[in-house]
Amino acid sequence: MKKEKKYFNWVNQNIINVTNKTILINGATGGIGSSLITYLSYLKNDLYLLVRNLKEGNILKERLEKRFHNKIGVIYFDYLDESSLLNTLELVKNLANFDYFINVSGIYHQAYQLIEGVEKTYLVNYFRPSFFIKELLMIKPQCKIIVVSSLTSSIKLKNKNNLLNSENDLISYLNNVKNKTKRYALSKHLLTSYLLFLKESQNINITLTHPGIAVTKLFDKKNKAYNK
């Protein structure tokens, strides 16, 4: 608790606070997400946790509500389950107001797997987030979007102009990438490019951020690329 208070004090002194807002956030039960919602709860924000694991989400909800007395809702949400996205969008329509959507969810070192004809890294990191964010902005155009991205998004597509002429050609190209890290990098590059396009063409309030090297569930425990 003493160490946590030290961090809170540093953030309070160095970062503009977001207080008394309504925030949707996915990936809330992971290492980055759980730390983020703890701080947002401390600042008395109302939170809607979009989680794959409802049991873990409700444990977090009870712990944080008891400690900080803010309002927290828990909604089932999984980028691999398209129906959960559609259900969440319907629930969001009934919210009186919401100010932010924070996208933390993502996958990294994944075994190759096609789901509905698309390798799942791209589905979770690009196609489904792009769809959800686009639909969310149709409900609340003034909502602020914050996406935890990656510096690996600097890796670019080959023959980008030709590939983007056809969605089928793009998917075929992406599905043929066998390197796990490159699939991750390309998925982040595509999401970043799409969000920057929205930001510039439609003047959408979007912020992209990188969390730094952190120990999270996204990394395979056998991966020794980064020192803990």
Buried (B, 14 or more C-beta within 10 A) or exposed (E): EEEEEEEBEEBEEEEEBBEEBBBBBBBBBBBBBBBBBBBBBBBBBBBBBBBBBBEBBBEBBEBBBEEBEBEBBBBBBBBBEBEBBEBBBEBBEEBEEBBBBBBBBBBBBBEEEEEEEBBBBBBBBBBBBBBBBEBBBEEBEEBBBBBBBBEBBEBEBEEEEEBEEEEEEBBEBBBEBEEBBBBBBBBBBBBBBBBBEBBEEEEBBBEBEEBEEEEBBBBEEEEEEEEE
